[in-house]
Amino acid sequence: MLAAGEKTVDPLQSSMSYAELTGSLFTAAPADPFRAPKVSEIRVPEFPGATSIWGATGRDAHGRIWFGVSVSRSRSSARLMRYDPLAQRWSERGVVTEQLKSAGLARADEGQAKIHSRIVPAGDGRLYFTSMDEEGEAEDGSALPRWGGHLWRIDEETGRWEHLLRCPEALIAASGAGRYVFAWGYWGHVLYSYDTVEAKVRRAAVGSVGGHISRNFVTDAAGHAWVPRVVRAGDGSLSASLVEYDGTLREIQATPLEFYLGKGSPEGNHGITGLAWLPDGKVAFTTARGYLYLISPRRDGPADVTPMGWLHPDGESYASSLFAYGGTVLAGVVARQNRFDWVVYELRSRIGLAQPLDTLGLRNVLLYGSVSRDNAGRMYVVGWAANGRGGQRPLVLQLTPPA
């Protein structure tokens, strides 16, 4: 059953609901949405080399939460894992390099150290994600990683992986809802489109500078994608815009993004970080600087892109995640002044409130993650924490909204 006000999807695209297609859960906001959530850690099963979860989360149609666990070892492999909140049980769903071997695609010594993308559903009922490796890459953008990236899909019930694309770029993000799934690579901000009906791949060079790469991008259920383009003018100045593409990678519109770039180097800027679909079909996203934008797709023309203001009431911050907390309420985790804050933002009034997030006394915490909520409405943020042995371990925090 659709939640009140939830947008429906064209049945020619999919029989899935809008919430299912976007991997979202739409609920009413808590009675007091500005109260802090209860924070608990869900311990990730250990395996050699595991260090982090780089925002690689997803939700399947049963409300189970999926994670891509990355490793630090060169020529090693990330793993896909699933957590069942009802049973409170983890299960391993595959190792990237082993899947390459099974498909007859593995190259000698090939590594795929990261599943950096979210794990996203599409209209065919399968989950899509990307893997990548960083060996040999140059942080100034002058050299691609040796092993590049891959686009995959998995049947959530059988656990069967299917390889869809190998490319020279590192595929750092994935998104989609409906017929088209998109993958995002560096260097140069390269966008791939995979048509789940025709099994056709398309590629567009969007454009970036040096070693800058946005960690995320935005899509809708109609098969459009919004991605950042960064250009350098003849006088050396930089500018950014949000470019709208359709599923065939036809460019539709470019909208200036005033609050995308900051004063630092473009290599140190993470571009788009948090994102959240809303039940009315709009999509909210934050830049790494903590500025909030709202995309309003239109059937009869280019989308409206509205600057909403700073997510944090005190201004600029690192906005690492965003969740749809209710019809017009957003919430997320931001890093500001050497701590993490929980921010709640009401879209109609454009008023936000921030308070410290309880990180349970953990040390050297780094947090990412967007969108993923279980059937009880609990949110998941991920990253790493100190492992007590001089390194890091993967971290999953479960955030329970107030009653």
CORJO-V874402 format. One record per residue. N is the residue number from 0. PSI is psi in whole degrees, 0 to 359 (none if undefined). OMEGA is omega in degrees with one decimal (NA if undefined). Layout:
{{N	PSI	OMEGA} {N	PSI	OMEGA}}
This chain:
{{0	137	179.8} {1	144	174.6} {2	158	179.4} {3	128	177.6} {4	0	-175.9} {5	135	180.0} {6	138	174.7} {7	167	-175.9} {8	145	176.9} {9	121	-177.4} {10	341	176.1} {11	337	178.8} {12	316	-174.2} {13	153	173.2} {14	358	-178.9} {15	151	176.2} {16	165	178.2} {17	319	178.6} {18	316	179.9} {19	319	-179.0} {20	326	-177.3} {21	0	-178.2} {22	32	-174.6} {23	167	169.4} {24	122	-178.7} {25	117	178.9} {26	166	171.5} {27	152	176.4} {28	152	174.7} {29	158	180.0} {30	321	174.5} {31	86	-173.7} {32	344	-176.5} {33	356	173.1} {34	146	-178.7} {35	147	176.0} {36	160	171.4} {37	134	-175.5} {38	130	175.0} {39	150	174.4} {40	136	171.5} {41	108	-173.8} {42	129	-179.8} {43	132	176.4} {44	138	-176.6} {45	147	166.6} {46	156	-173.2} {47	130	175.3} {48	350	-177.5} {49	130	-177.5} {50	329	-167.4} {51	166	168.6} {52	109	-171.8} {53	58	-179.0} {54	9	-176.1} {55	83	179.1} {56	162	176.1} {57	168	-178.4} {58	135	175.8} {59	180	-173.9} {60	343	179.5} {61	2	180.0} {62	9	175.3} {63	148	-174.3} {64	131	-176.9} {65	147	-178.0} {66	141	168.2} {67	115	-176.9} {68	120	-175.1} {69	161	-178.2} {70	163	180.0} {71	345	-173.4} {72	134	174.4} {73	141	179.0} {74	34	175.1} {75	196	-170.2} {76	141	170.1} {77	163	179.8} {78	149	174.9} {79	131	-177.5} {80	156	-178.1} {81	138	178.1} {82	128	177.1} {83	104	-176.4} {84	329	-178.6} {85	314	179.4} {86	349	-175.2} {87	51	-174.5} {88	137	175.6} {89	150	169.5} {90	140	176.6} {91	136	-176.2} {92	13	172.9} {93	152	179.2} {94	130	-170.6} {95	308	-175.5} {96	328	176.4} {97	325	177.6} {98	325	174.7} {99	319	178.1} {100	317	-179.4} {101	328	179.7} {102	358	-178.4} {103	26	-174.9} {104	356	-175.5} {105	137	173.6} {106	155	-176.7} {107	127	176.9} {108	12	-177.9} {109	136	174.1} {110	153	172.3} {111	78	-168.6} {112	342	-174.2} {113	136	153.4} {114	98	-174.3} {115	334	-175.5} {116	162	166.8} {117	163	176.9} {118	109	-164.7} {119	140	176.2} {120	158	174.8} {121	176	-174.6} {122	345	177.7} {123	4	176.9} {124	4	179.4} {125	165	179.0} {126	137	-176.7} {127	147	177.9} {128	170	179.0} {129	156	170.9} {130	161	-176.3} {131	169	175.9} {132	155	-175.6} {133	357	-176.0} {134	128	175.8} {135	354	-178.9} {136	155	175.5} {137	128	-174.1} {138	346	175.8} {139	5	177.1} {140	8	-176.0} {141	348	179.4} {142	134	176.0} {143	158	174.2} {144	148	-174.8} {145	319	-171.1} {146	354	175.9} {147	211	-175.6} {148	170	-178.6} {149	146	171.6} {150	132	-176.2} {151	162	164.3} {152	156	-177.3} {153	141	170.6} {154	117	-171.2} {155	336	-177.9} {156	313	-177.5} {157	339	-176.3} {158	10	-178.4} {159	126	176.1} {160	152	172.3} {161	127	179.6} {162	131	-174.9} {163	331	-173.3} {164	135	164.8} {165	137	-179.6} {166	161	-178.1} {167	339	-179.5} {168	154	169.9} {169	121	-178.9} {170	107	-169.9} {171	343	-176.4} {172	156	175.9} {173	150	176.7} {174	164	179.2} {175	159	177.2} {176	104	-176.9} {177	224	-174.4} {178	323	-172.1} {179	138	171.9} {180	137	-177.3} {181	145	174.8} {182	150	-168.2} {183	125	-173.4} {184	163	175.6} {185	156	9.7} {186	167	175.2} {187	7	-178.0} {188	81	-178.9} {189	130	-178.4} {190	128	174.2} {191	143	175.6} {192	131	176.1} {193	120	178.9} {194	111	-175.3} {195	345	178.0} {196	312	-176.9} {197	357	-178.1} {198	42	-177.1} {199	137	178.9} {200	135	173.9} {201	158	-176.7} {202	139	175.4} {203	131	174.0} {204	105	-174.1} {205	315	176.6} {206	131	175.1} {207	184	-179.0} {208	142	174.3} {209	228	-179.0} {210	23	178.5} {211	136	174.9} {212	128	173.3} {213	137	-178.7} {214	348	-178.1} {215	170	172.4} {216	179	-167.9} {217	143	173.9} {218	168	173.1} {219	176	-175.6} {220	348	177.4} {221	359	176.8} {222	27	175.8} {223	152	177.7} {224	145	176.1} {225	119	-173.6} {226	152	-179.3} {227	140	172.2} {228	133	178.4} {229	130	-178.6} {230	153	177.0} {231	125	179.9} {232	171	-179.1} {233	333	179.1} {234	5	178.2} {235	351	-179.3} {236	151	-178.6} {237	147	173.7} {238	156	-178.3} {239	149	174.9} {240	158	176.1} {241	119	-174.0} {242	129	178.3} {243	129	175.6} {244	152	168.6} {245	182	-174.6} {246	336	177.7} {247	7	-179.3} {248	35	168.4} {249	125	-179.3} {250	131	-174.6} {251	315	-173.9} {252	151	172.2} {253	129	-178.8} {254	128	179.2} {255	141	175.9} {256	93	-174.9} {257	327	-172.2} {258	31	178.2} {259	307	-178.8} {260	148	175.8} {261	201	-177.7} {262	341	-178.1} {263	186	179.8} {264	149	177.8} {265	331	178.9} {266	332	-179.9} {267	359	-178.6} {268	130	-175.9} {269	7	173.3} {270	231	175.6} {271	131	-177.0} {272	289	-179.0} {273	150	174.0} {274	154	178.7} {275	131	172.2} {276	144	177.2} {277	155	-174.3} {278	342	179.3} {279	6	177.8} {280	351	175.5} {281	161	179.4} {282	130	176.7} {283	145	173.1} {284	157	177.2} {285	147	168.5} {286	165	179.9} {287	335	178.2} {288	350	177.9} {289	19	178.4} {290	138	-174.8} {291	133	174.3} {292	155	178.3} {293	124	177.6} {294	127	176.9} {295	96	-179.3} {296	150	177.0} {297	140	179.0} {298	330	-171.8} {299	14	179.9} {300	187	-179.6} {301	153	179.2} {302	155	170.2} {303	131	177.6} {304	113	-172.1} {305	123	171.8} {306	128	-175.1} {307	338	-178.3} {308	181	178.6} {309	134	177.9} {310	315	179.7} {311	134	-177.7} {312	339	179.2} {313	6	174.2} {314	217	-169.6} {315	137	178.5} {316	168	176.7} {317	110	-175.0} {318	99	-171.6} {319	347	-179.4} {320	164	-179.8} {321	141	179.1} {322	146	168.9} {323	112	-172.6} {324	346	-179.6} {325	182	-175.9} {326	320	-179.9} {327	17	-177.4} {328	131	175.2} {329	154	174.8} {330	154	179.7} {331	174	179.2} {332	131	177.4} {333	152	174.4} {334	128	-178.8} {335	127	175.9} {336	52	173.4} {337	28	173.4} {338	168	175.5} {339	134	177.2} {340	149	170.2} {341	122	-175.5} {342	133	173.6} {343	133	-173.0} {344	127	179.3} {345	121	-169.8} {346	322	-176.5} {347	317	-178.8} {348	344	-174.0} {349	39	179.1} {350	133	177.5} {351	156	176.9} {352	137	-178.4} {353	147	173.7} {354	157	-177.7} {355	141	175.0} {356	133	177.6} {357	114	177.1} {358	23	166.9} {359	23	179.1} {360	10	179.5} {361	153	-177.1} {362	151	177.4} {363	48	-176.7} {364	138	171.8} {365	129	-172.8} {366	139	173.5} {367	181	168.8} {368	138	179.4} {369	158	163.5} {370	311	-161.8} {371	123	176.6} {372	147	177.7} {373	182	-174.5} {374	342	176.1} {375	1	178.8} {376	4	179.2} {377	142	-177.7} {378	155	-176.7} {379	123	171.2} {380	149	-168.4} {381	169	177.8} {382	234	176.5} {383	168	174.4} {384	164	178.2} {385	139	-179.0} {386	2	179.4} {387	1	-179.3} {388	21	178.8} {389	6	179.9} {390	200	-179.7} {391	160	174.3} {392	155	177.9} {393	144	-177.0} {394	132	171.9} {395	121	174.4} {396	131	177.5} {397	125	-176.2} {398	115	-178.9} {399	119	-179.2} {400	155	175.7} {401	152	-179.2} {402	none	NA}}
